């Protein structure tokens, strides 16, 4: 009896794991919808400036879109600008 419960538990665990793998394969990371310029944060609200903040600057930020756009702050921006929403890309220098 106990071994039958254990076997059932193992089967359920295997099915849950298989379902998780199938879901991960079927639904890759969801892309964020692109914001219109009107939906983006104003320069004033983002405390945007056209100069770097120490080493932090737009061109190494996750939100930067070359040559002079940002995914969340209104265009135009400059690659050497900065705002309070700066988030460094991995391996950014
Ligand atoms: S620092 Fe601010 S303005 Fe510059 S790319 Fe990042 S989020 Fe956009």
Backbone and ligand atoms as CSV (ligand in chain L), in Angstrom:
chain,resi,resn,atom,element,x,y,z
A,1,UNK,N,N,0.845,-1.202,0.000
A,1,UNK,CA,C,0.000,0.000,0.000
A,1,UNK,C,C,0.877,1.248,0.000
A,2,UNK,N,N,1.837,1.291,0.942
A,2,UNK,CA,C,2.668,2.467,1.049
A,2,UNK,C,C,3.480,2.687,-0.234
A,3,UNK,N,N,3.941,1.581,-0.834
A,3,UNK,CA,C,4.736,1.745,-2.039
A,3,UNK,C,C,3.873,2.216,-3.201
A,4,UNK,N,N,2.565,1.861,-3.198
A,4,UNK,CA,C,1.680,2.338,-4.259
A,4,UNK,C,C,1.452,3.840,-4.132
A,5,UNK,N,N,1.323,4.363,-2.894
A,5,UNK,CA,C,1.174,5.807,-2.683
A,5,UNK,C,C,2.447,6.503,-3.138
A,6,UNK,N,N,3.556,5.918,-2.773
A,6,UNK,CA,C,4.827,6.505,-3.142
A,6,UNK,C,C,4.979,6.539,-4.666
A,7,UNK,N,N,4.586,5.461,-5.335
A,7,UNK,CA,C,4.674,5.433,-6.793
A,7,UNK,C,C,3.752,6.494,-7.403
A,8,UNK,N,N,2.555,6.643,-6.813
A,8,UNK,CA,C,1.612,7.656,-7.316
A,8,UNK,C,C,2.207,9.061,-7.131
A,9,UNK,N,N,2.832,9.267,-5.952
A,9,UNK,CA,C,3.457,10.558,-5.695
A,9,UNK,C,C,4.561,10.846,-6.697
A,10,UNK,N,N,5.352,9.838,-6.991
A,10,UNK,CA,C,6.438,10.008,-7.960
A,10,UNK,C,C,5.884,10.341,-9.342
A,11,UNK,N,N,4.786,9.659,-9.699
A,11,UNK,CA,C,4.175,9.904,-11.009
A,11,UNK,C,C,3.667,11.343,-11.091
A,12,UNK,N,N,3.015,11.813,-9.994
A,12,UNK,CA,C,2.499,13.187,-9.991
A,12,UNK,C,C,3.648,14.193,-10.092
A,13,UNK,N,N,4.707,13.921,-9.350
A,13,UNK,CA,C,5.862,14.822,-9.383
A,13,UNK,C,C,6.455,14.877,-10.793
A,14,UNK,N,N,6.536,13.738,-11.434
A,14,UNK,CA,C,7.075,13.679,-12.795
A,14,UNK,C,C,6.189,14.442,-13.758
A,15,UNK,N,N,4.864,14.302,-13.614
A,15,UNK,CA,C,3.942,15.002,-14.503
A,15,UNK,C,C,4.026,16.516,-14.308
A,16,UNK,N,N,4.146,16.960,-13.051
A,16,UNK,CA,C,4.261,18.395,-12.777
A,16,UNK,C,C,5.556,18.936,-13.380
A,17,UNK,N,N,6.636,18.194,-13.215
A,17,UNK,CA,C,7.924,18.631,-13.774
A,17,UNK,C,C,7.846,18.684,-15.293
A,18,UNK,N,N,7.238,17.691,-15.915
A,18,UNK,CA,C,7.129,17.670,-17.373
A,18,UNK,C,C,6.277,18.841,-17.856
A,19,UNK,N,N,5.199,19.133,-17.126
A,19,UNK,CA,C,4.329,20.249,-17.515
A,19,UNK,C,C,5.082,21.571,-17.399
A,20,UNK,N,N,5.909,21.718,-16.374
A,20,UNK,CA,C,6.677,22.951,-16.197
A,20,UNK,C,C,7.666,23.137,-17.334
A,21,UNK,N,N,8.326,22.068,-17.718
A,21,UNK,CA,C,9.290,22.141,-18.816
A,21,UNK,C,C,8.560,22.488,-20.105
A,22,UNK,N,N,7.427,21.848,-20.354
A,22,UNK,CA,C,6.666,22.109,-21.579
A,22,UNK,C,C,6.220,23.567,-21.629
A,23,UNK,N,N,5.786,24.110,-20.484
A,23,UNK,CA,C,5.333,25.508,-20.451
A,23,UNK,C,C,6.500,26.464,-20.713
A,24,UNK,N,N,7.655,26.154,-20.116
A,24,UNK,CA,C,8.828,27.016,-20.309
A,24,UNK,C,C,9.251,27.029,-21.769
A,25,UNK,N,N,9.159,25.908,-22.423
A,25,UNK,CA,C,9.554,25.825,-23.829
A,25,UNK,C,C,8.524,26.521,-24.712
A,26,UNK,N,N,7.237,26.357,-24.370
A,26,UNK,CA,C,6.170,26.904,-25.209
A,26,UNK,C,C,6.034,28.419,-25.082
A,27,UNK,N,N,6.376,29.003,-23.916
A,27,UNK,CA,C,6.191,30.448,-23.756
A,27,UNK,C,C,7.491,31.122,-23.376
A,28,UNK,N,N,8.260,31.535,-24.393
A,28,UNK,CA,C,9.499,32.263,-24.106
A,28,UNK,C,C,9.191,33.573,-23.400
A,29,UNK,N,N,10.210,34.219,-22.856
A,29,UNK,CA,C,10.022,35.469,-22.105
A,29,UNK,C,C,9.112,36.423,-22.861
A,30,UNK,N,N,8.164,36.985,-22.154
A,30,UNK,CA,C,7.212,37.887,-22.799
A,30,UNK,C,C,7.850,39.233,-23.079
A,31,UNK,N,N,7.685,39.697,-24.287
A,31,UNK,CA,C,8.236,40.992,-24.644
A,31,UNK,C,C,7.360,42.084,-24.050
A,32,UNK,N,N,8.011,43.143,-23.561
A,32,UNK,CA,C,7.244,44.260,-23.033
A,32,UNK,C,C,6.684,45.048,-24.200
A,33,UNK,N,N,5.446,45.512,-24.087
A,33,UNK,CA,C,4.902,46.316,-25.171
A,33,UNK,C,C,5.684,47.621,-25.282
A,34,UNK,N,N,5.878,48.070,-26.499
A,34,UNK,CA,C,6.618,49.308,-26.719
A,34,UNK,C,C,5.733,50.495,-26.361
A,35,UNK,N,N,6.284,51.470,-25.653
A,35,UNK,CA,C,5.519,52.652,-25.265
A,35,UNK,C,C,5.549,53.679,-26.386
A,36,UNK,N,N,4.448,54.400,-26.561
A,36,UNK,CA,C,4.453,55.515,-27.502
A,36,UNK,C,C,5.182,56.672,-26.819
A,37,UNK,N,N,5.594,57.651,-27.593
A,37,UNK,CA,C,6.297,58.800,-27.004
A,37,UNK,C,C,5.427,59.476,-25.943
A,38,UNK,N,N,4.120,59.538,-26.177
A,38,UNK,CA,C,3.214,60.187,-25.225
A,38,UNK,C,C,3.126,59.414,-23.905
A,39,UNK,N,N,3.344,58.109,-23.965
A,39,UNK,CA,C,3.259,57.281,-22.758
A,39,UNK,C,C,4.563,57.305,-21.956
A,40,UNK,N,N,5.624,57.753,-22.588
A,40,UNK,CA,C,6.921,57.731,-21.912
A,40,UNK,C,C,7.022,58.839,-20.853
A,41,UNK,N,N,7.993,58.696,-19.979
A,41,UNK,CA,C,8.217,59.654,-18.889
A,41,UNK,C,C,8.899,60.902,-19.453
A,42,UNK,N,N,8.458,62.062,-19.009
A,42,UNK,CA,C,9.062,63.321,-19.482
A,42,UNK,C,C,10.479,63.453,-18.914
A,43,UNK,N,N,11.261,64.280,-19.581
A,43,UNK,CA,C,12.627,64.536,-19.096
A,43,UNK,C,C,12.601,65.072,-17.668
A,44,UNK,N,N,11.662,65.977,-17.403
A,44,UNK,CA,C,11.598,66.580,-16.066
A,44,UNK,C,C,11.268,65.523,-15.002
A,45,UNK,N,N,10.268,64.686,-15.289
A,45,UNK,CA,C,9.886,63.672,-14.291
A,45,UNK,C,C,10.986,62.625,-14.084
A,46,UNK,N,N,11.749,62.343,-15.151
A,46,UNK,CA,C,12.832,61.361,-15.035
A,46,UNK,C,C,14.098,61.984,-14.459
A,47,UNK,N,N,14.039,63.316,-14.254
A,47,UNK,CA,C,15.236,64.054,-13.824
A,47,UNK,C,C,16.386,63.802,-14.807
A,48,UNK,N,N,16.012,63.819,-16.097
A,48,UNK,CA,C,16.994,63.576,-17.154
A,48,UNK,C,C,17.966,64.741,-17.279
A,49,UNK,N,N,19.218,64.439,-17.556
A,49,UNK,CA,C,20.233,65.460,-17.813
A,49,UNK,C,C,21.067,64.996,-18.999
A,50,UNK,N,N,21.672,65.922,-19.705
A,50,UNK,CA,C,22.414,65.580,-20.924
A,50,UNK,C,C,23.861,65.193,-20.636
A,51,UNK,N,N,24.208,65.104,-19.374
A,51,UNK,CA,C,25.572,64.710,-18.996
A,51,UNK,C,C,25.513,63.456,-18.136
A,52,UNK,N,N,26.612,62.688,-18.093
A,52,UNK,CA,C,26.632,61.460,-17.287
A,52,UNK,C,C,26.552,61.755,-15.787
A,53,UNK,N,N,26.227,60.741,-15.033
A,53,UNK,CA,C,26.258,60.813,-13.571
A,53,UNK,C,C,27.376,59.860,-13.146
A,54,UNK,N,N,28.552,60.382,-12.937
A,54,UNK,CA,C,29.767,59.572,-12.754
A,54,UNK,C,C,29.919,58.649,-13.957
A,55,UNK,N,N,29.953,57.354,-13.720
A,55,UNK,CA,C,30.119,56.397,-14.822
A,55,UNK,C,C,28.786,56.042,-15.484
A,56,UNK,N,N,27.689,56.442,-14.865
A,56,UNK,CA,C,26.367,56.071,-15.385
A,56,UNK,C,C,25.965,56.978,-16.542
A,57,UNK,N,N,25.585,56.369,-17.654
A,57,UNK,CA,C,25.146,57.128,-18.835
A,57,UNK,C,C,24.230,56.251,-19.683
A,58,UNK,N,N,23.439,56.902,-20.502
A,58,UNK,CA,C,22.416,56.197,-21.282
A,58,UNK,C,C,22.973,55.049,-22.123
A,59,UNK,N,N,24.113,55.239,-22.746
A,59,UNK,CA,C,24.606,54.215,-23.674
A,59,UNK,C,C,24.916,52.880,-23.016
A,60,UNK,N,N,25.007,52.827,-21.686
A,60,UNK,CA,C,25.210,51.539,-21.019
A,60,UNK,C,C,23.990,51.157,-20.175
A,61,UNK,N,N,22.875,51.797,-20.457
A,61,UNK,CA,C,21.629,51.533,-19.713
A,61,UNK,C,C,20.784,50.499,-20.462
A,62,UNK,N,N,20.080,49.700,-19.712
A,62,UNK,CA,C,19.190,48.672,-20.288
A,62,UNK,C,C,18.110,49.277,-21.183
A,63,UNK,N,N,17.720,50.519,-20.906
A,63,UNK,CA,C,16.601,51.131,-21.622
A,63,UNK,C,C,17.029,51.870,-22.897
A,64,UNK,N,N,18.313,51.958,-23.134
A,64,UNK,CA,C,18.823,52.741,-24.265
A,64,UNK,C,C,18.543,52.055,-25.597
A,65,UNK,N,N,18.110,52.858,-26.586
A,65,UNK,CA,C,17.905,52.376,-27.949
A,65,UNK,C,C,18.639,53.327,-28.887
A,66,UNK,N,N,19.765,52.878,-29.440
A,66,UNK,CA,C,20.559,53.749,-30.308
A,66,UNK,C,C,19.743,54.248,-31.501
A,67,UNK,N,N,20.000,55.427,-32.027
A,67,UNK,CA,C,21.122,56.267,-31.596
A,67,UNK,C,C,20.773,57.235,-30.471
A,68,UNK,N,N,19.500,57.583,-30.284
A,68,UNK,CA,C,19.187,58.598,-29.275
A,68,UNK,C,C,17.782,58.424,-28.685
A,69,UNK,N,N,17.403,57.174,-28.434
A,69,UNK,CA,C,16.080,56.911,-27.869
A,69,UNK,C,C,16.191,56.093,-26.588
A,70,UNK,N,N,15.117,56.157,-25.818
A,70,UNK,CA,C,15.018,55.394,-24.573
A,70,UNK,C,C,13.669,54.692,-24.590
A,71,UNK,N,N,13.617,53.504,-24.027
A,71,UNK,CA,C,12.352,52.752,-24.008
A,71,UNK,C,C,11.319,53.376,-23.086
A,72,UNK,N,N,11.778,54.152,-22.075
A,72,UNK,CA,C,10.822,54.663,-21.082
A,72,UNK,C,C,10.800,56.178,-20.937
A,73,UNK,N,N,11.845,56.863,-21.404
A,73,UNK,CA,C,11.903,58.329,-21.303
A,73,UNK,C,C,11.740,58.920,-22.705
A,74,UNK,N,N,11.044,60.043,-22.780
A,74,UNK,CA,C,10.746,60.657,-24.078
A,74,UNK,C,C,12.010,61.019,-24.861
A,75,UNK,N,N,11.918,60.862,-26.161
A,75,UNK,CA,C,13.017,61.193,-27.078
A,75,UNK,C,C,13.015,62.705,-27.322
A,76,UNK,N,N,14.152,63.244,-27.750
A,76,UNK,CA,C,15.423,62.518,-27.887
A,76,UNK,C,C,16.223,62.550,-26.586
A,77,UNK,N,N,17.130,61.594,-26.483
A,77,UNK,CA,C,18.100,61.613,-25.385
A,77,UNK,C,C,19.474,61.539,-26.028
A,78,UNK,N,N,20.496,61.680,-25.250
A,78,UNK,CA,C,21.857,61.561,-25.780
A,78,UNK,C,C,22.541,60.361,-25.126
A,79,UNK,N,N,23.411,59.658,-25.860
A,79,UNK,CA,C,24.090,58.483,-25.284
A,79,UNK,C,C,24.857,58.808,-24.007
A,80,UNK,N,N,25.254,60.084,-23.852
A,80,UNK,CA,C,26.021,60.458,-22.662
A,80,UNK,C,C,25.141,61.112,-21.594
A,81,UNK,N,N,23.815,61.026,-21.782
A,81,UNK,CA,C,22.907,61.572,-20.789
A,81,UNK,C,C,22.687,60.593,-19.639
A,82,UNK,N,N,21.780,60.960,-18.770
A,82,UNK,CA,C,21.489,60.113,-17.595
A,82,UNK,C,C,20.132,60.523,-17.035
A,83,UNK,N,N,19.450,59.583,-16.379
A,83,UNK,CA,C,18.245,59.934,-15.617
A,83,UNK,C,C,18.144,59.036,-14.392
A,84,UNK,N,N,17.166,59.344,-13.543
A,84,UNK,CA,C,17.056,58.604,-12.279
A,84,UNK,C,C,16.656,57.143,-12.471
A,85,UNK,N,N,16.232,56.753,-13.667
A,85,UNK,CA,C,15.837,55.363,-13.909
A,85,UNK,C,C,16.968,54.537,-14.517
A,86,UNK,N,N,18.179,55.067,-14.494
A,86,UNK,CA,C,19.320,54.345,-15.044
A,86,UNK,C,C,19.393,52.930,-14.467
A,87,UNK,N,N,19.617,51.967,-15.359
A,87,UNK,CA,C,19.817,50.569,-14.941
A,87,UNK,C,C,20.905,49.999,-15.846
A,88,UNK,N,N,22.061,49.713,-15.276
A,88,UNK,CA,C,23.206,49.273,-16.078
A,88,UNK,C,C,22.949,47.928,-16.737
A,89,UNK,N,N,23.357,47.835,-18.005
A,89,UNK,CA,C,23.343,46.547,-18.698
A,89,UNK,C,C,24.408,45.665,-18.066
A,90,UNK,N,N,24.250,44.356,-18.205
A,90,UNK,CA,C,25.261,43.438,-17.718
A,90,UNK,C,C,26.560,43.716,-18.463
A,91,UNK,N,N,27.660,43.638,-17.774
A,91,UNK,CA,C,28.990,43.881,-18.347
A,91,UNK,C,C,29.159,45.308,-18.856
A,92,UNK,N,N,28.376,46.234,-18.328
A,92,UNK,CA,C,28.509,47.632,-18.744
A,92,UNK,C,C,29.736,48.244,-18.081
A,93,UNK,N,N,30.403,49.113,-18.809
A,93,UNK,CA,C,31.592,49.781,-18.258
A,93,UNK,C,C,31.422,51.271,-18.346
L,1,LIG,S1,S,19.533,56.543,-18.159
L,1,LIG,FE1,FE,17.339,57.060,-18.244
L,1,LIG,S2,S,17.079,58.197,-20.160
L,1,LIG,FE2,FE,19.041,57.132,-20.273
L,1,LIG,S3,S,18.576,55.212,-21.332
L,1,LIG,FE3,FE,18.467,54.804,-19.112
L,1,LIG,S4,S,16.328,55.094,-18.535
L,1,LIG,FE4,FE,16.634,56.032,-20.566
